[in-house]
Amino acid sequence: MKISYKWLKELIEINQTPEQIGKLLTATGLEVEGIEEIESIKGGLQGVVIGQVLTCEKHPEADRLSLTTVDVGGDAPLSIVCGAPNVAAGQKVIVAMVGATLYPTGSEQPLVLKKSKIRGALSEGMICAEDELGVGTSHEGILVLDTQLANGTPASEYFGISSDYLIEIGLTPNRADAASHYGVARDLKAVLGQPVKLPSVENFKVDSQKLPIPVEVLNFEACPRYAGLTISGITVAESPEWLKQRLQTIGIRSINNIVDITNYICHELGQPMHAFDADKITGGKVIVTTLAEGTSFVTLDGVERKLSASDLMICNAGHDGQPEPMCIAGVFGGLTSGVTSETTSIFLESAYFSPVWVRKTAQRFALKTDSSFRFERGTDPNMPLYALKRASLLIRQIAGGTVSSEIIDIYPEPIVDFKVNMKYKNIDRLIGKSLEKELIKSILESLDIRVTDQTEATFTAIVPPYRVDVQREADVIEEILRIYGFGQVELSSALSSDYLSDFPINDPEKLKLRAAELLAANGFNEMINNSLTKPEYQASIAESLAGAPVKILNYLSEDLSVMRQTLLFSGLEVIAYNSNRRQRDLKLFEFGKTYHLTEGKYIEKERLSVFLTGNIQAETWFEKSREVTFHDLAAYVNQVLTALKIKHVDKQPADAAIFKSGLTLLANKKPVVSFGLLNASVAKKLDLKAGVYYADFDWDYLLRQYSAAVQYREVAKFPEVRRDLSVVVEKKITFEELRQAAYKTERQLLRSVNVFDVYEGANLEGKKSYSISFILQDDQQTMTDKVIDKTMQRLIAAYEREFEAVIRK
């Protein structure tokens, strides 16, 4: 939920900074997730000033450019090249100085002004048009001012730029009472001891009775309270700047003055409202009821929806007396009954709808609006009349008009306060600390919870109905504790460290973040995919998957009827989706669960998948692009393993049912990752023709292998030595076999083995030649030629003995 700091200050006196307010709100349970400064013009036009064009001449090298000198209040005028057709000497203009950052209208990229040469002429800034400043959309020419402000005056002063702070609150579902500026102010009142000052509605009055519209409620279970009035003679127009800025701060787009006011009231008081064009209420009467199953209704977004018999609707009586739908109550308005530029009279609705009814309807239509967000959690049933008066006064102030009917308020069974029986001993027991009775009473009354029937051991808490989450003794105790302060409750001496959970040495989330940041830094994008998949995908490689698939008993679609046993196919679906939209150069990864049925037990496993396809990078003028290769993927795999401190791995060929060519790396003889080029038969299941490289990490096992302990080894004082061998062996012999044989033969001096060339030719029929480098080093002394030669002879003998190798000279 988004809260404006300035707006909040109008409701309660606060001297704290936005950051301090954020800490106070978080401490009371309204967790602040972020605070951002919002300016009426992005960037605040820093480095942009008012200037005056002193001279203007045609550019000698370009007909459409002008050479100008501009006085910006400095020691000397600036030389600026301008391409606008309307620039002329004597004009007052807006100048962006070198170093200024602009946010042009319609552009996602900021524009940073630099000193430059244009067709050989020096340009020390820019004379700006509306769209370049971000203050409008016009680009027909530069903005010419009519002002007496001195040259060099900041443009922010001319435009009256205002700033505010957006406070983002992660509102939990139970705190419907705080879904408004007024609701947040009530919590601050309890913490700071300052009163909340709601705007006065004393000036509200009914001007005439010329447009009465009666209301009939036929379903009081769904609509316990319904209020409304009419306002005539309004002018629908653009909202004033202050109103647009208020809504803009909290991320709401301005529509027109009437709709903006209803949105304003919703976010100020937490009371959703709706304005109907009175002329569209053709039957002259509003009916609140349900309609027949399957009734068609077109909502504001132009979508035709089929109503259920349990959808509460706001209807007009129609010409024949039959209800005609105008609005889905508490959820979404209709296309034909809303306020337009031609509207001159409105019927203004303010109601309390049943949270259960609104929630079911909103879920049925998958409509999540500001209105349904509040109604389905529970609004204040005592707010509709005040909200009507407040909105009416704002409409008269901004859009003109007169109140042309009495307030209709249909409320047959008022919703009463909750009564909760309290025991002081339970308060002390749950909080873990004994609080003074007067302190408890003071905290509760600051939250509008009255304390009555007080005895030495008990009292009754009278909770207002807007606190739908406070109906039990434990709920009231939680209210006391969150205002008193969790931090003020000391830990008992009985709570030694033996009773507290230890934090894991290896935090799985931190390690996952480390790997994700590493991949993101290499240009990868993270995927989050559905855990449900098509059974035929996995059936094609069933022998390569652990266990049997986990089937869904009440699946909605055959395509989503089993849980995934591998992240492979969900990743390929993402690649196919992007490829079909001409996004073919992809680097993707996903952390996700796989699900298996093994010997009657359901097992979840955490995996990491990595995908590469297309070109490794975009083509540039100085470097041609190339397709990704196995070695690109291998490099990323090694980076992930290195980050997790997995160093010593063995290698074996990857599963041929999945990979055309690839490797499986093993740590402690258990596979930790398989990677390589996918078989065309696998990729073809998603109609993918380009090669796809894929890596599948056993993330659970990798985490178990990770050690947070840092190991140190003294830097060798003696130099390393390199020796090369060219080894001819049978084609079936892999380099990995040669590497392992080398380490088995020489365990003390051999530091690394690397292949730097492979040759296969007609003169080596059935064989191939590996050019291998060996790095030798002794930590205790400088190696002599005798020791080096002896070591190499042992390696040669091992190759000749085990692989019938021929050593090429």
C-alpha positions in Angstrom: 0.0 0.0 0.0 1.3 3.5 -0.9 1.1 6.4 1.5 2.0 10.1 0.8 4.1 11.7 3.5 2.7 15.2 2.8 -0.9 13.8 2.8 -0.3 12.0 6.1 1.0 15.3 7.7 -2.4 16.9 6.9 -4.1 14.4 9.1 -1.7 14.3 12.1 1.0 16.6 13.3 4.3 14.9 12.8 7.8 16.4 13.0 9.7 13.2 12.2 11.4 12.6 8.9 9.9 10.0 6.5 12.6 7.6 7.5 11.7 8.0 11.2 8.0 7.6 10.4 8.9 4.4 8.5 10.7 3.0 11.6 7.7 3.8 13.9 5.2 2.2 11.5 7.3 -0.9 11.1 7.6 -1.2 14.9 3.7 -1.1 15.2 3.3 -3.9 12.6 2.8 -1.8 9.4 6.1 -2.9 7.8 7.5 -0.2 5.6 9.2 -1.8 2.6 10.6 1.3 1.0 10.6 5.1 1.0 11.1 7.0 -2.2 11.2 10.7 -3.0 8.6 11.7 -5.6 9.0 14.9 -7.6 6.2 16.5 -9.7 8.8 16.6 -12.5 11.2 13.7 -12.4 14.7 14.7 -11.4 13.5 18.1 -10.1 15.2 19.8 -13.1 18.5 20.0 -11.3 21.0 21.9 -13.4 18.2 23.5 -15.5 17.9 27.4 -15.4 16.1 30.3 -17.0 18.2 32.0 -19.6 17.8 34.7 -22.3 18.9 34.4 -25.9 21.3 37.2 -26.7 22.1 36.4 -30.3 20.8 34.0 -32.9 22.5 33.2 -36.3 22.2 30.5 -38.8 24.8 27.7 -38.5 27.1 28.0 -41.5 27.2 24.2 -42.0 23.5 23.3 -41.4 20.4 25.1 -42.6 18.2 23.9 -39.8 20.6 24.7 -36.9 21.1 28.1 -35.2 24.1 29.4 -33.3 23.0 31.2 -30.2 24.6 32.9 -27.2 22.5 32.6 -24.0 22.8 34.5 -20.8 22.2 32.2 -17.8 23.4 34.5 -15.1 27.1 33.5 -15.3 30.2 35.5 -15.9 29.9 34.9 -19.7 27.1 33.8 -22.0 27.0 30.2 -23.2 27.4 29.1 -26.8 24.5 26.8 -27.7 23.6 25.1 -31.0 19.8 24.9 -31.3 17.7 23.1 -33.8 14.3 24.6 -32.9 12.6 26.6 -35.7 11.2 29.2 -33.3 14.4 30.2 -31.4 15.1 34.0 -31.7 17.2 36.7 -29.9 15.5 38.3 -26.9 13.5 35.2 -25.8 13.4 33.9 -22.2 14.0 30.2 -22.4 14.8 27.1 -20.3 18.4 26.0 -20.6 19.8 22.7 -19.5 23.4 23.2 -18.4 26.2 20.8 -19.0 25.9 18.0 -16.4 22.2 18.2 -16.0 20.1 15.1 -16.3 16.7 15.3 -18.0 13.9 12.7 -18.2 12.1 13.4 -21.5 8.4 12.6 -21.9 7.9 9.1 -23.3 11.5 8.0 -22.9 12.7 5.4 -20.5 16.3 6.6 -20.7 17.5 9.8 -19.0 19.4 12.4 -21.0 22.7 13.6 -19.6 23.9 16.9 -21.0 27.5 17.1 -22.2 29.6 19.7 -23.8 29.8 18.8 -27.5 30.6 20.0 -31.0 27.7 20.0 -33.5 28.9 20.4 -37.1 32.1 22.0 -35.8 30.4 24.5 -33.5 30.7 24.3 -29.7 27.5 23.7 -27.7 27.6 24.3 -24.0 24.0 23.2 -23.1 20.6 22.8 -24.6 17.6 25.2 -25.0 14.7 22.9 -24.1 11.3 22.0 -25.5 8.4 20.8 -23.3 8.9 17.1 -23.9 12.7 17.3 -23.3 12.0 18.7 -19.8 9.3 16.2 -19.1 6.7 18.9 -18.4 4.6 18.2 -21.5 4.4 16.4 -24.8 5.0 19.3 -27.3 8.2 19.1 -29.5 7.2 21.8 -32.0 9.8 24.2 -30.7 11.5 25.4 -27.6 9.6 26.6 -24.6 9.4 30.5 -24.7 8.7 32.0 -21.3 6.8 35.1 -20.3 8.5 35.9 -17.0 10.5 38.5 -15.2 12.6 36.0 -13.2 16.3 36.8 -13.4 18.6 34.8 -15.7 20.1 31.9 -13.9 17.0 31.3 -11.7 16.5 27.5 -11.3 13.8 26.2 -13.5 12.3 24.4 -10.5 11.3 27.8 -9.1 9.5 28.8 -12.3 7.6 25.5 -12.6 6.9 25.3 -8.9 8.2 21.8 -8.6 7.0 20.1 -5.4 8.4 16.9 -3.8 6.8 14.3 -1.6 7.8 11.0 -0.1 6.1 7.7 -1.0 6.0 5.3 1.9 5.4 1.8 0.7 3.8 -0.4 3.4 3.6 -4.2 3.1 0.0 -4.4 4.4 -0.9 -7.7 5.9 -4.4 -9.1 5.0 -5.7 -8.6 8.6 -5.0 -4.9 8.7 -7.8 -3.6 6.5 -8.2 -0.7 9.0 -4.8 0.7 7.8 -5.6 0.7 4.1 -5.8 4.5 4.0 -4.0 7.6 5.1 -6.5 8.0 7.9 -5.9 4.4 9.0 -2.1 4.9 9.1 -2.6 8.2 11.0 -4.6 6.3 13.6 -1.6 4.0 14.4 0.7 7.0 14.6 -1.8 8.7 17.0 -1.4 5.7 19.3 2.4 5.9 19.1 3.0 9.6 19.1 0.1 10.7 21.3 -1.0 13.3 18.6 -4.7 13.7 17.7 -5.9 12.8 14.2 -7.5 15.8 12.4 -10.1 14.8 9.9 -11.2 17.6 7.5 -14.3 19.3 8.7 -17.6 18.7 6.9 -19.6 21.3 8.9 -20.2 23.3 5.7 -22.0 20.5 4.0 -25.6 21.3 3.2 -28.4 20.2 0.9 -29.0 23.0 -1.6 -32.2 21.7 -3.2 -34.5 18.7 -3.7 -34.7 18.9 -7.5 -33.0 15.5 -8.3 -34.1 12.9 -5.8 -33.2 9.3 -6.7 -34.7 6.7 -4.4 -32.8 3.6 -3.5 -34.1 0.1 -2.8 -31.9 -2.6 -1.2 -33.1 -6.1 -1.8 -30.2 -8.0 -0.3 -29.2 -6.8 3.2 -26.9 -9.7 3.8 -24.7 -8.6 0.9 -25.3 -4.8 1.5 -25.9 -4.0 5.2 -25.6 -0.2 4.5 -26.1 1.9 1.4 -26.0 5.7 1.2 -26.1 8.2 -1.6 -27.0 11.6 -2.8 -27.2 13.6 -6.1 -25.1 16.6 -7.1 -26.3 18.7 -10.1 -24.7 21.3 -12.3 -21.2 19.9 -12.2 -18.5 20.5 -14.8 -16.4 17.5 -15.6 -12.9 18.6 -16.4 -9.2 18.0 -15.6 -8.4 18.0 -11.9 -6.4 20.8 -10.3 -2.7 20.3 -10.0 -2.7 19.6 -6.2 -5.1 16.7 -6.7 -3.3 15.2 -9.6 0.0 15.4 -7.7 -1.5 13.7 -4.6 -2.8 10.8 -6.8 0.4 10.7 -8.9 2.5 10.3 -5.7 0.7 7.1 -4.8 0.7 5.8 -8.4 -2.8 6.6 -9.5 -3.4 8.1 -12.9 -5.6 11.2 -13.1 -8.9 10.6 -15.1 -11.2 13.6 -14.4 -12.1 15.7 -11.4 -15.1 13.6 -10.3 -13.4 10.2 -10.6 -10.2 11.6 -9.1 -12.2 12.8 -6.0 -13.7 9.4 -5.5 -10.2 7.9 -5.7 -8.9 10.5 -3.3 -11.5 9.7 -0.7 -10.8 6.0 -1.1 -7.1 6.5 -0.3 -7.7 9.2 2.3 -10.5 7.5 4.4 -10.4 3.9 3.2 -14.0 4.3 2.0 -14.5 3.3 -1.7 -17.0 5.4 -3.5 -18.6 5.4 -7.0 -20.1 8.2 -9.1 -22.9 7.4 -11.6 -24.0 9.7 -14.3 -27.5 10.5 -13.0 -28.9 10.8 -16.5 -28.0 7.1 -17.1 -30.2 6.0 -14.2 -33.0 5.8 -16.7 -35.6 4.4 -14.3 -35.0 7.2 -11.8 -34.3 4.6 -9.1 -31.3 2.6 -7.8 -31.8 -1.0 -6.9 -29.2 -3.1 -5.0 -29.8 -6.7 -5.8 -28.6 -9.9 -7.6 -29.6 -10.8 -11.1 -30.3 -14.0 -13.0 -27.5 -16.5 -13.6 -25.8 -15.7 -16.9 -26.9 -12.1 -17.2 -24.5 -10.2 -19.5 -22.7 -7.1 -18.2 -20.0 -5.0 -19.8 -17.6 -3.5 -17.3 -15.5 -0.3 -17.6 -12.7 -2.1 -19.4 -15.0 -3.0 -22.2 -15.2 -6.7 -21.3 -18.5 -8.5 -21.4 -18.9 -10.7 -18.3 -21.5 -13.3 -17.5 -22.9 -12.7 -14.0 -23.5 -15.3 -11.3 -26.7 -15.3 -9.3 -24.5 -14.5 -6.2 -23.0 -11.3 -7.7 -24.4 -8.2 -6.0 -25.2 -5.5 -8.5 -26.0 -1.8 -8.4 -28.9 -1.5 -10.9 -31.2 1.2 -12.2 -35.0 0.5 -12.4 -35.0 0.7 -16.2 -37.9 1.9 -18.3 -40.0 -1.2 -17.6 -39.1 -1.5 -13.9 -36.8 -4.4 -14.4 -33.3 -3.9 -12.8 -30.6 -3.1 -15.4 -27.0 -3.5 -14.1 -24.8 -0.4 -13.8 -22.0 -1.7 -11.5 -20.6 -4.8 -9.8 -21.1 -3.8 -6.2 -17.8 -3.0 -4.5 -15.7 -4.3 -7.4 -16.0 -2.6 -10.8 -18.1 0.0 -12.6 -20.1 -0.4 -15.9 -19.1 0.9 -19.3 -22.3 2.9 -19.9 -23.1 4.4 -16.4 -19.9 6.1 -15.5 -18.9 9.8 -15.5 -17.9 11.3 -18.9 -17.1 14.8 -20.1 -20.8 15.3 -20.9 -22.0 14.5 -17.4 -23.7 17.3 -15.6 -25.4 15.5 -12.7 -24.2 12.5 -10.6 -25.5 10.0 -8.1 -22.7 9.5 -5.5 -22.6 6.2 -3.8 -21.0 5.4 -0.4 -21.8 1.9 1.0 -20.7 -0.9 3.2 -20.7 -4.3 1.4 -20.2 -7.7 2.9 -16.5 -8.8 2.6 -17.5 -12.4 1.8 -19.8 -11.4 -1.1 -17.2 -9.0 -2.6 -14.4 -11.4 -2.2 -16.2 -14.2 -4.0 -17.2 -11.9 -6.9 -13.7 -10.4 -7.2 -12.2 -13.9 -7.3 -14.7 -15.2 -9.8 -14.0 -12.4 -12.3 -10.3 -12.1 -11.4 -10.8 -8.4 -10.7 -8.5 -6.8 -8.2 -9.4 -3.1 -7.8 -8.7 -0.5 -5.1 -12.4 -0.9 -4.1 -12.5 -4.7 -3.9 -9.1 -4.7 -2.0 -10.8 -2.8 0.8 -14.3 -4.1 0.8 -13.2 -7.8 0.8 -11.1 -7.2 3.9 -13.7 -5.2 5.7 -14.3 -1.4 5.6 -15.7 0.8 8.4 -19.5 0.7 8.4 -19.6 4.0 10.2 -17.7 5.9 7.5 -20.1 6.1 4.5 -21.9 9.3 5.7 -18.8 11.3 6.5 -17.2 10.2 3.2 -20.3 11.4 1.3 -20.1 14.8 2.9 -16.4 15.1 2.4 -16.6 14.1 -1.2 -19.5 16.4 -1.9 -17.6 19.4 -0.5 -14.6 18.6 -2.7 -16.8 18.2 -5.8 -18.5 21.5 -5.1 -15.1 23.1 -4.6 -13.5 21.6 -7.7 -16.3 20.8 -10.2 -19.0 23.2 -9.0 -22.6 22.1 -8.7 -25.1 21.9 -5.9 -26.3 19.0 -3.6 -29.7 18.3 -5.1 -31.1 15.6 -2.8 -31.2 14.6 0.8 -28.7 11.9 1.9 -30.3 8.5 1.5 -28.9 6.2 4.3 -30.4 2.7 4.3 -29.0 0.9 7.4 -31.7 -1.3 9.0 -29.5 -3.3 11.3 -26.5 -1.2 12.5 -23.3 -3.2 13.0 -22.4 -3.0 16.7 -19.0 -2.8 18.4 -17.2 -6.0 19.3 -17.2 -6.9 23.0 -14.1 -8.8 24.2 -13.8 -10.0 27.8 -10.2 -9.5 29.1 -8.2 -10.8 32.0 -5.1 -8.9 33.2 -3.3 -12.2 34.1 -3.6 -13.3 30.4 -2.2 -10.0 29.2 0.8 -10.4 31.5 1.2 -14.1 30.5 1.1 -13.5 26.7 3.2 -10.4 26.7 5.7 -11.8 29.1 5.7 -8.7 31.3 3.4 -7.1 33.8 2.0 -3.8 32.6 0.3 -1.1 34.7 -3.5 -1.2 34.3 -3.6 2.5 33.5 -1.0 2.0 30.8 -3.1 -0.8 29.3 -6.2 1.5 29.3 -4.2 4.4 27.8 -2.9 2.2 24.9 -6.3 0.7 24.1 -8.1 4.1 24.2 -5.4 5.5 21.9 -6.5 2.8 19.4 -10.2 3.7 19.8 -10.8 0.6 21.9 -12.9 1.6 25.0 -12.3 0.0 28.4 -15.4 -0.7 30.4 -16.6 -2.8 33.4 -13.1 -2.6 34.9 -12.4 -4.7 38.0 -9.2 -5.7 39.7 -8.8 -8.8 37.5 -10.9 -8.2 34.4 -12.4 -5.6 32.0 -14.3 -5.5 28.8 -12.8 -4.1 25.6 -15.2 -2.4 23.3 -13.7 -2.7 19.8 -15.0 -0.5 16.9 -16.3 -2.5 14.0 -13.6 -1.2 11.6 -11.1 -3.4 13.5 -12.3 -6.7 11.9 -9.1 -8.4 13.0 -9.6 -7.7 16.8 -12.4 -10.0 18.1 -10.6 -12.3 20.6 -8.7 -11.7 23.8 -5.4 -12.6 22.1 -6.1 -10.0 19.4 -6.6 -7.3 22.0 -3.4 -8.3 23.7 -1.5 -8.1 20.4 -2.8 -4.6 20.0 -1.4 -3.6 23.4 1.9 -5.2 22.7 2.5 -3.7 19.3 1.9 -0.2 20.6 3.8 -0.8 23.8 6.7 -2.1 21.8 8.1 -5.6 21.2 11.6 -4.2 22.0 10.5 -3.2 25.5 9.8 -6.7 26.6 13.0 -8.1 28.1 14.0 -11.7 27.6 13.6 -13.8 30.7 16.7 -15.1 32.4 15.3 -18.6 31.9 15.7 -18.2 28.2 19.3 -19.2 27.8 20.9 -19.8 24.4 20.1 -23.5 24.8 16.5 -22.7 24.2 17.1 -20.5 21.2 17.4 -21.8 17.6 20.9 -21.6 16.2 21.2 -19.9 12.8 22.5 -22.2 10.1 26.2 -21.9 9.4 25.4 -22.1 5.7 22.4 -19.9 5.0 20.7 -21.6 2.0 19.0 -18.3 0.9 22.3 -16.4 1.0 24.0 -19.1 -1.1 21.2 -19.1 -3.6 21.4 -15.3 -3.8 25.2 -15.6 -4.4 24.7 -17.9 -7.3 21.8 -15.8 -8.7 23.8 -12.6 -8.5 26.8 -14.4 -10.2 24.6 -15.5 -13.1 22.8 -12.2 -13.4 26.2 -10.5 -13.6 26.9 -12.7 -16.6 23.8 -11.5 -18.4 21.4 -14.2 -17.3 17.7 -13.6 -16.5 15.9 -15.5 -13.8 12.7 -17.5 -14.5 10.0 -18.6 -12.2 7.9 -21.3 -13.7 4.8 -23.4 -12.8 5.5 -26.7 -11.0 2.8 -28.4 -13.0 3.6 -29.8 -16.4 2.5 -32.0 -19.3 2.9 -35.8 -18.5 4.1 -36.5 -22.1 7.2 -34.3 -21.6 8.6 -36.4 -18.8 7.4 -39.7 -20.2 9.8 -39.2 -23.1 12.8 -39.3 -20.8 11.3 -41.3 -18.0 14.3 -43.7 -17.6 16.5 -40.7 -16.9 14.3 -39.3 -14.1 14.3 -40.3 -10.5 11.1 -42.1 -9.3 7.7 -41.8 -10.8 5.7 -38.6 -11.5 3.4 -37.1 -8.8 -0.1 -36.9 -10.3 -2.7 -34.3 -9.5 -5.9 -35.8 -8.4 -8.2 -32.8 -9.3 -6.3 -31.3 -12.2 -7.9 -28.6 -14.2 -6.2 -29.5 -17.5 -4.4 -32.5 -18.9 -1.5 -30.2 -19.8 -1.0 -29.5 -16.1 -1.8 -32.8 -14.6 1.6 -33.9 -13.0 4.2 -32.2 -10.9 7.5 -31.7 -12.7 10.4 -34.1 -12.1 12.8 -31.9 -13.9 13.2 -28.2 -14.6 14.1 -29.0 -18.3 10.8 -28.7 -20.0 9.5 -25.6 -18.1 12.7 -23.8 -19.2 12.2 -25.0 -22.8 8.7 -23.6 -22.8 10.1 -20.2 -21.8 12.7 -20.4 -24.6 10.0 -21.4 -27.1 7.7 -18.5 -26.0 10.6 -16.0 -26.5 11.8 -17.5 -29.7 8.4 -17.2 -31.2 8.6 -13.5 -30.5 12.0 -13.1 -32.2 13.9 -13.1 -28.9 16.3 -15.9 -29.7 19.6 -15.0 -27.9 18.7 -16.2 -24.4 20.6 -16.8 -21.1 18.2 -18.1 -18.5 18.3 -19.7 -15.1 15.8 -21.0 -12.5 15.8 -22.2 -8.9 12.9 -24.6 -8.4 11.6 -27.7 -6.9 11.2 -31.1 -8.5 8.8 -33.7 -7.2 9.1 -37.5 -7.2 7.2 -40.6 -6.0 9.8 -43.1 -4.9 8.9 -46.3 -3.1 5.6 -44.8 -2.0 7.1 -41.7 -0.6 6.8 -38.1 -2.0 10.1 -36.4 -2.3 10.9 -32.8 -3.1 14.3 -31.7 -4.5 15.8 -28.3 -5.1 17.5 -27.9 -8.5 19.2 -25.1 -10.4 18.8 -25.1 -14.2 20.8 -22.9 -16.7 19.9 -22.5 -20.3 21.9 -21.0 -23.2 20.8 -20.6 -26.8 21.3 -18.3 -29.8 24.3 -15.9 -29.9 26.6 -15.4 -26.9 26.4 -11.6 -27.3 24.9 -8.9 -29.6 26.6 -8.1 -32.8 28.6 -4.8 -32.8 30.5 -2.9 -35.4 33.9 -4.0 -34.1 33.1 -7.6 -33.2 31.0 -10.2 -34.9 28.7 -12.3 -32.7 28.9 -16.1 -32.6 26.7 -18.9 -31.5 27.0 -20.2 -27.9 29.1 -23.2 -27.5 29.6 -26.0 -25.0 32.6 -24.2 -23.5 30.5 -21.1 -22.8 28.2 -23.1 -20.7 31.1 -25.0 -19.1 32.6 -21.7 -18.0 29.4 -20.6 -16.2 29.0 -24.0 -14.6 32.6 -23.8 -13.2 31.9 -20.3 -11.9 28.9 -21.5 -9.9 30.8 -24.5 -8.6 33.7 -22.2 -7.6 31.4 -19.8 -5.8 30.2 -22.8 -3.8 33.8 -24.0 -3.2 33.4 -27.2 -5.1 36.9 -27.7 -6.5 37.7 -31.4 -6.9 35.3 -33.0 -9.3 35.4 -36.1 -11.5 33.9 -36.3 -14.9 31.8 -38.7 -16.9 29.7 -38.5 -20.1 26.2 -37.0 -19.5 23.0 -39.0 -20.0 22.7 -39.7 -23.7 18.9 -39.8 -23.5 19.0 -36.0 -22.7 22.3 -34.7 -24.0 23.7 -35.0 -27.5 27.1 -34.2 -26.0 27.9 -33.2 -22.5 29.5 -34.0 -19.1 28.4 -35.0 -15.6 30.6 -33.7 -12.8 30.8 -35.7 -9.6 31.8 -34.6 -6.1 32.6 -37.4 -3.7 31.3 -39.8 -6.4 27.9 -38.2 -6.5 26.6 -36.2 -9.6 26.4 -32.5 -8.8 25.7 -31.2 -12.3 25.0 -32.5 -15.8 25.4 -30.1 -18.7 25.8 -30.0 -22.5 23.9 -29.7 -25.8 20.4 -31.1 -25.6 19.3 -33.8 -28.0 17.3 -32.5 -30.9 14.5 -35.0 -30.0 14.2 -33.3 -26.6 14.2 -29.7 -28.0 11.8 -30.8 -30.8 9.0 -31.4 -28.3 8.8 -27.6 -28.0 9.4 -27.1 -31.8 12.8 -25.6 -31.0 15.2 -25.9 -34.0 18.2 -24.0 -32.7 20.6 -25.7 -30.4 19.9 -25.4 -26.6 22.6 -25.8 -24.0 21.4 -26.9 -20.6 22.9 -27.4 -17.2 21.1 -29.2 -14.3 22.5 -28.7 -10.8 21.6 -30.8 -7.8 21.3 -27.8 -5.5 20.4 -29.7 -2.3 23.6 -31.7 -2.6 25.7 -28.7 -3.5 24.5 -26.9 -0.3 25.5 -29.9 1.8 28.9 -29.9 0.2 29.5 -26.2 0.8 31.8 -25.3 3.7 31.7 -21.8 5.1 35.1 -22.3 6.6 37.9 -20.4 4.8 41.0 -22.5 4.1 44.3 -20.9 3.8 47.5 -22.2 2.2 50.9 -20.4 2.3 51.9 -19.0 -1.0 54.7 -21.1 -2.5 58.1 -19.5 -2.3 59.5 -21.7 -5.1 58.7 -21.4 -8.8 56.5 -23.8 -10.8 57.7 -25.6 -13.9 55.7 -26.4 -17.0 56.3 -29.4 -19.2 54.4 -30.5 -22.3 53.7 -33.9 -23.9 52.0 -34.9 -27.1 50.3 -38.2 -26.5 48.8 -40.4 -29.2 46.1 -42.8 -28.0 43.0 -44.7 -29.2 40.1 -42.4 -30.1 37.9 -43.8 -27.4 40.4 -42.5 -24.7 39.1 -39.2 -23.2 41.3 -36.5 -21.7 39.6 -37.0 -18.4 41.0 -40.5 -18.2 44.5 -39.1 -19.0 44.1 -36.4 -16.4 43.1 -38.8 -13.6 45.9 -41.2 -14.5 48.4 -38.3 -14.2 47.2 -37.4 -10.7 47.2 -41.0 -9.6 50.8 -41.3 -10.8 52.2 -38.1 -9.2 50.4 -36.9 -6.1 53.0 -34.6 -4.6 54.4 -32.4 -7.3 51.6 -32.2 -9.9 49.6 -29.0 -9.6 47.5 -29.0 -12.7 46.9 -30.9 -16.0 45.5 -29.1 -19.1 44.9 -30.0 -22.7 45.8 -27.2 -25.2 45.4 -29.0 -28.5 43.7 -32.1 -30.0 44.6 -33.4 -33.4 42.8 -36.1 -35.5 43.9 -36.7 -39.1 44.2 -39.2 -41.8 47.7 -40.1 -40.7 46.3 -41.0 -37.2 43.5 -43.4 -38.3 41.6 -44.7 -35.3 43.7 -42.5 -33.0 44.0 -38.9 -31.8 46.8 -36.8 -30.3 46.4 -34.8 -27.2 48.9 -32.0 -26.5 49.0 -31.8 -22.7 50.7 -29.3 -20.3 51.7 -30.3 -16.8 52.5 -27.8 -14.0 54.9 -29.1 -11.4 55.9 -27.4 -8.1 57.7 -28.3 -4.9 56.7 -26.2 -1.9 59.9 -27.0 0.0 62.7 -26.4 -2.6 63.5 -25.4 -6.2 63.0 -28.3 -8.5 66.1 -29.7 -10.3 66.1 -31.0 -13.9 66.8 -34.4 -12.5 63.6 -34.4 -10.4 61.6 -32.9 -13.2 62.8 -35.5 -15.8 62.2 -38.3 -13.4 58.6 -37.2 -12.8 57.9 -36.8 -16.5 59.3 -40.3 -17.2 56.9 -41.8 -14.6 54.0 -40.0 -16.3 55.1 -41.3 -19.7 55.4 -44.8 -18.4 51.9 -44.7 -16.9 50.4 -43.5 -20.2 52.3 -46.2 -22.1 51.3 -48.9 -19.7 47.6 -48.0 -19.2 46.7 -46.6 -22.6 49.3 -48.0 -25.0 50.1 -44.4 -25.7 52.8 -43.2 -28.1 54.7 -40.1 -27.0 55.4 -37.9 -30.0 58.7 -36.0 -29.9 
